[in-house]
């Protein structure tokens, strides 16, 4: 493969900046730039020189010969001062000596292609870098250390063994003993489903930690949406006044609840308005609602049941989970509580005083299925959940083929489909388009 080079540290000025090279000619390039190559895995102070032998920078050079490196190839790291100009000059010097600029994620992609890590571990590298909470970082590290992969590989092994048994039974179908009719096959299929359910539960937690959820505050003007937004954010992010229609645009805030990332959107009040600016704010509100994972419909409890709230409720998307917030209990004196009314979850609280915020925060975690203190969670992505779901469907279909029709051939095919779906998680089965899509989302230099 060609030798690639990239700045591995974040853009901008810093005390230290790192340039990384990987490939066949990495060591030769380092010799030219530094004058000599350091001993493997020993830090050496060097001057980094340009083609005129002028010093670009001075710093540390490290040499990791293949295969004992991150990518499995010869890797060089230059650690110098974090000036963007200096780092770019050093990068261009390497390119002038035969390297090329790395694509986003190409170092991790080479590590995967050279069997230094599987696909789930490679994705965990990017997830660790992008983690926004301590819990997410811990879960990403578990995936990077192979916890997720080990559980998938263990399940794949059981699946493969069962598939081999089924196919062997098909090959010897003329024998007097019907191996597929034995209870052992039925029991193994049930065990596979149980194990798969456990992995799916952990993966769902990991997906929540990685992606978080988007919550939109909707309702009439002056219902208390901005006050609730400020309580959730922990500071005065939104302007709060007694004047209706103060919020005219979408105001977003990123917060954490017990390690769960939440994206909160305060929106313009929904109502008929002759004001052109307000109508644009309402249009943006409706667009934000359509993309939400959960809607908090904020209502002024002091106004009681009213036609305007009912009209807004009727206009909200039916496929998005909804919770009603009966706000301003400080005015009505209603008990702060979470209740079910007309098959709908309702939280009585006061955004102004903060009374009931603990109920709301606990409720939101429970509503999305998040368990804050689950230490066995590994980071996961939507594609992992999709692969697990497809594997489960295939195993269930195979079970029906066996118990309903005694069709061993169909069972074997469904087990193959399940095996392929699970293999996509670690990269045992993958296609080039999938790999390109995954690694192109990584940062350059990783």
C-alpha positions in Angstrom: 0.0 0.0 0.0 1.0 3.6 -0.5 2.5 5.4 2.4 0.0 7.8 3.9 0.5 10.9 6.1 -1.8 13.1 8.1 -1.9 15.5 11.1 -3.2 13.3 13.9 -4.0 16.1 16.4 -7.0 18.4 16.3 -7.0 21.5 14.1 -5.7 24.7 15.7 -2.8 25.9 17.9 -1.6 23.6 20.7 1.5 22.9 22.7 2.1 19.6 20.8 1.2 18.5 17.4 1.5 15.0 15.9 2.2 13.9 12.3 1.6 10.2 11.6 2.9 8.2 8.6 2.0 4.6 7.7 3.3 2.4 4.9 6.2 0.8 3.2 8.4 3.9 2.8 7.6 5.5 6.2 11.0 4.6 7.7 12.9 5.9 4.6 11.0 9.2 4.8 11.8 9.6 8.5 15.5 9.0 7.8 15.5 11.8 5.3 13.6 14.2 7.5 15.5 13.4 10.8 18.9 12.2 9.5 18.6 8.9 11.2 15.9 6.4 12.3 15.4 5.8 16.0 15.4 2.4 17.6 11.9 0.7 17.4 9.6 2.1 20.1 12.2 4.4 21.6 11.6 8.2 21.6 14.4 10.2 19.9 14.8 13.9 19.9 15.4 15.2 16.3 15.4 18.2 14.1 12.9 17.9 11.3 14.4 19.3 8.1 13.1 20.5 4.7 14.6 19.8 1.3 17.1 22.7 1.8 18.2 21.2 5.1 16.6 24.1 7.0 15.0 23.1 10.3 11.2 23.0 10.1 10.8 22.1 13.8 12.4 20.1 16.6 10.7 17.3 18.6 10.3 13.6 19.2 10.2 10.9 16.5 8.9 7.4 17.2 9.3 4.3 15.0 6.9 1.3 15.1 8.0 -1.4 12.6 5.4 -3.7 11.2 3.5 -5.7 12.3 3.7 -4.3 15.9 2.0 -1.0 15.1 -1.5 0.4 15.1 -2.0 -0.2 11.4 0.1 -3.3 11.1 2.5 -1.4 8.8 5.6 0.6 9.5 4.4 3.7 11.4 6.3 6.9 12.1 5.1 9.6 14.5 6.6 13.1 14.6 5.7 15.0 17.8 6.5 18.6 17.5 5.0 22.0 18.3 1.3 22.4 17.6 1.5 25.3 15.1 -0.8 24.6 12.1 1.8 26.2 9.8 4.7 24.0 11.1 2.6 20.9 11.0 1.5 21.6 7.5 5.1 22.2 6.4 6.1 18.9 7.9 3.2 17.1 6.2 4.1 18.6 2.8 7.7 17.5 3.3 6.6 13.9 3.7 4.3 14.2 0.7 7.3 15.6 -1.3 9.2 12.4 -0.3 6.5 10.1 -1.7 3.7 9.9 0.8 0.2 11.0 0.1 -2.4 12.7 2.3 -4.5 10.1 4.2 -8.2 9.9 3.7 -10.5 10.2 6.8 -10.2 7.1 8.8 -7.6 5.5 6.6 -5.2 4.6 9.4 -8.0 2.7 11.2 -9.1 1.1 8.0 -5.6 -0.2 7.4 -5.6 -1.6 11.0 -8.9 -3.4 10.2 -7.6 -4.7 6.8 -4.4 -5.9 8.4 -6.3 -7.8 11.1 -5.1 -5.5 14.0 -8.8 -5.0 15.0 -12.2 -6.0 13.8 -14.8 -3.6 12.4 -16.6 -3.1 15.7 -13.3 -2.2 17.4 -12.4 0.2 14.6 -15.7 1.9 15.0 -15.1 2.1 18.7 -12.0 4.2 18.0 -14.1 6.9 16.4 -16.8 6.6 19.1 -14.2 7.0 21.9 -13.0 10.2 20.3 -16.5 11.5 19.8 -17.8 10.4 23.3 -19.6 13.3 25.0 -20.1 11.7 28.5 -17.9 9.7 30.8 -20.3 6.7 30.5 -20.1 6.8 26.7 -16.3 6.9 26.9 -16.2 3.9 29.2 -18.6 2.0 26.9 -16.5 2.9 23.8 -13.4 1.6 25.6 -15.1 -1.7 26.3 -15.9 -2.1 22.6 -12.4 -1.1 21.7 -11.0 -3.8 24.1 -13.2 -6.3 22.3 -16.1 -6.9 24.7 -18.7 -6.4 22.1 -16.8 -8.5 19.5 -16.2 -11.3 21.9 -20.0 -11.7 22.6 -20.7 -11.6 18.9 -17.9 -14.1 18.1 -19.2 -16.4 20.8 -22.7 -16.3 19.4 -21.4 -16.9 15.9 -19.5 -19.9 17.1 -22.6 -21.4 18.5 -24.5 -20.5 15.4 -21.9 -22.1 13.2 -21.8 -25.3 15.2 -25.6 -25.7 15.0 -25.6 -24.9 11.3 -22.9 -27.6 10.8 -25.1 -30.1 12.7 -28.2 -29.3 10.7 -26.4 -29.6 7.4 -24.9 -32.9 8.4 -28.3 -34.2 9.4 -29.6 -33.2 6.0 -26.7 -35.0 4.3 -27.5 -38.2 6.2 -31.3 -37.9 6.0 -31.6 -41.5 4.9 -30.6 -42.7 8.3 -33.2 -44.2 10.6 -32.6 -41.6 13.3 -34.2 -38.1 12.6 -31.5 -35.9 14.2 -33.5 -32.7 13.5 -36.4 -34.0 15.5 -34.3 -34.2 18.6 -35.1 -31.7 21.4 -31.5 -30.6 21.4 -31.9 -28.6 18.1 -35.0 -26.9 19.4 -33.2 -26.1 22.7 -30.2 -24.7 20.9 -32.3 -22.4 18.8 -34.0 -21.1 22.0 -30.6 -20.6 23.6 -29.4 -18.6 20.6 -32.5 -16.3 20.8 -31.9 -15.8 24.6 -28.2 -14.9 24.1 -29.2 -12.6 21.2 -31.7 -10.8 23.4 -29.0 -10.1 26.0 -26.7 -8.7 23.3 -29.5 -6.6 21.9 -30.4 -5.1 25.3 -26.7 -4.0 25.9 -26.4 -2.8 22.3 -29.5 -0.6 22.7 -28.0 1.0 25.8 -24.8 1.5 23.9 -26.6 3.1 21.0 -28.3 5.6 23.3 -25.0 6.5 24.9 -23.5 7.1 21.4 -26.3 8.9 19.7 -28.4 10.2 22.6 -31.9 11.3 21.9 -33.5 14.4 20.5 -36.3 16.0 22.6 -38.5 18.9 21.3 -40.5 21.1 23.6 -43.8 22.0 21.9 -46.9 23.8 22.9 -48.8 27.1 22.9 -47.0 30.5 23.5 -46.4 31.2 27.2 -47.0 27.6 28.3 -43.5 27.6 29.9 -41.4 25.9 27.3 -38.5 28.3 27.7 -38.6 28.0 31.5 -38.5 24.2 31.2 -35.6 24.5 28.7 -33.6 26.6 31.1 -34.2 24.1 34.0 -33.0 21.2 31.8 -30.0 23.2 30.6 -29.1 24.4 34.1 -28.7 28.0 33.0 -30.7 30.8 31.4 -30.2 29.7 27.8 -33.6 31.1 26.7 -35.2 34.5 27.3 -38.3 34.1 29.6 -40.9 36.9 29.7 -44.6 37.2 30.3 -45.0 38.4 26.7 -46.4 35.6 24.4 -44.2 34.7 21.4 -40.8 35.6 22.9 -39.2 32.5 21.4 -39.4 32.8 17.6 -36.6 30.4 16.5 -35.4 27.0 17.5 -33.0 27.1 20.5 -30.9 23.9 21.0 -29.0 22.8 24.0 -26.9 19.6 24.6 -27.3 18.2 28.1 -26.6 15.0 30.0 -28.9 13.0 32.2 -27.0 10.3 34.2 -24.6 10.0 31.2 -27.3 10.0 28.6 -26.8 12.7 26.0 -29.9 14.7 25.3 -30.4 17.3 22.6 -33.2 19.7 23.8 -34.9 22.0 21.4 -37.0 24.9 22.6 -39.4 26.1 19.9 -41.8 28.9 19.0 -45.3 28.5 20.3 -47.8 26.8 18.0 -50.7 29.0 17.1 -52.3 31.0 14.3 -50.3 34.2 13.8 -50.5 37.1 11.3 -46.9 38.0 12.0 -44.6 36.8 9.2 -41.6 36.3 11.4 -43.6 34.3 13.9 -45.1 32.1 11.2 -41.5 31.3 10.0 -40.7 30.3 13.6 -43.8 28.0 13.7 -42.7 26.4 10.4 -39.3 25.7 11.9 -41.0 24.3 15.0 -43.0 21.9 12.9 -39.8 20.8 11.1 -38.0 20.2 14.4 -40.9 18.2 15.7 -40.9 15.9 12.7 -37.2 14.9 13.4 -37.6 14.4 17.2 -37.1 11.2 19.1 -39.5 12.3 21.8 -41.9 15.3 22.2 -42.6 17.1 25.5 -46.0 18.8 25.0 -46.0 21.7 27.5 -49.4 23.0 28.6 -50.4 25.7 31.1 -52.2 23.8 33.8 -53.9 27.0 35.0 -55.8 27.2 31.8 -57.2 23.7 32.2 -58.4 21.6 29.2 -58.7 23.9 26.2 -59.4 23.6 22.4 -56.0 25.1 21.4 -54.0 22.4 23.3 -56.3 19.7 21.8 -55.7 21.1 18.3 -51.9 21.0 18.8 -52.1 17.4 20.1 -54.1 16.3 17.1 -51.5 17.9 14.8 -48.4 16.1 16.3 -47.0 13.0 14.5 -48.5 9.9 15.9 -45.4 7.8 15.4 -43.2 9.9 17.8 -43.4 9.2 21.5 -45.2 12.0 23.4 -45.3 13.1 27.0 -47.7 15.8 28.3 -46.2 18.3 30.8 -48.9 20.1 32.9 -46.9 23.1 33.8 -47.4 25.9 36.4 -48.5 23.8 39.4 -47.1 26.7 41.5 -50.2 28.5 40.4 -52.8 25.7 40.4 -51.5 23.9 43.6 -51.8 20.6 41.8 -49.7 17.8 43.3 -46.4 17.3 41.5 -46.6 13.7 40.1 -46.4 11.4 37.1 -49.8 10.0 36.2 -51.6 8.3 33.3 -54.6 10.1 31.9 -56.6 8.8 28.9 -53.8 6.3 28.1 -51.3 9.2 28.0 -48.3 9.8 30.4 -48.7 13.2 32.1 -46.2 15.0 34.4 -47.5 17.7 36.7 -44.7 20.1 37.6 -43.5 23.7 37.8 -40.8 24.8 35.4 -40.6 28.2 37.2 -39.7 26.8 40.6 -38.1 23.6 39.4 -40.4 21.4 41.4 -40.9 18.1 39.7 -37.7 18.3 37.6 -36.3 15.1 39.3 -39.5 13.3 38.2 -39.2 14.5 34.7 -35.5 13.6 34.4 -36.0 10.1 35.8 -39.1 9.6 33.6 -37.1 10.5 30.4 -34.4 8.0 31.2 -37.0 5.3 31.8 -39.1 6.3 28.7 -36.2 5.6 26.3 -35.1 2.5 28.2 -31.8 4.0 29.6 -30.2 2.5 32.7 -27.7 4.9 34.1 -25.7 2.5 36.2 -25.4 -0.5 33.8 -21.7 -1.2 33.8 -21.8 -4.0 31.2 -22.7 -1.7 28.3 -20.6 -1.5 25.2 -20.9 1.2 22.6 -23.1 0.3 19.6 -24.4 1.9 16.4 -27.7 1.7 14.6 -26.2 -0.6 12.0 -25.3 -3.1 14.8 -28.9 -3.1 16.1 -30.1 -3.6 12.5 -27.8 -6.6 12.1 -28.9 -8.1 15.4 -32.6 -7.6 14.5 -32.1 -9.3 11.1 -30.3 -12.2 12.8 -33.1 -12.6 15.3 -35.7 -12.6 12.5 -33.7 -15.3 10.6 -33.4 -17.5 13.7 -37.1 -17.2 14.5 -37.9 -18.0 10.9 -35.6 -21.0 11.0 -37.3 -22.2 14.2 -40.7 -22.0 12.5 -39.3 -24.0 9.5 -38.1 -26.7 11.9 -41.1 -27.0 14.2 -43.8 -26.2 11.6 -42.6 -28.0 8.5 -39.6 -30.1 9.6 -37.7 -28.4 6.8 -34.1 -28.8 7.6 -32.9 -27.2 4.4 -34.9 -24.0 5.1 -33.5 -24.0 8.7 -30.0 -24.2 7.4 -30.6 -21.3 5.0 -32.0 -19.1 7.8 -29.1 -19.9 10.0 -26.8 -18.9 7.2 -28.6 -15.6 6.9 -28.3 -15.0 10.7 -24.6 -15.8 10.5 -24.1 -13.3 7.7 -26.0 -10.6 9.5 -23.9 -11.0 12.7 -20.7 -11.2 10.7 -21.4 -7.7 9.4 -20.9 -6.3 12.9 -17.3 -7.4 13.2 -16.5 -7.4 9.5 -16.4 -11.2 9.0 -18.9 -10.5 6.2 -18.6 -7.0 4.7 -18.7 -5.2 1.4 -16.5 -2.3 0.1 -19.4 0.2 0.2 -20.1 -0.5 3.8 -16.4 0.0 4.7 -16.1 3.2 2.8 -19.2 4.6 4.5 -17.9 3.6 8.0 -14.4 4.9 7.7 -15.2 8.1 5.8 -17.0 9.3 9.0 -13.7 9.1 11.0 -11.5 12.2 11.5 -8.3 12.5 9.4 -5.3 11.0 11.1 -7.2 8.2 12.8 
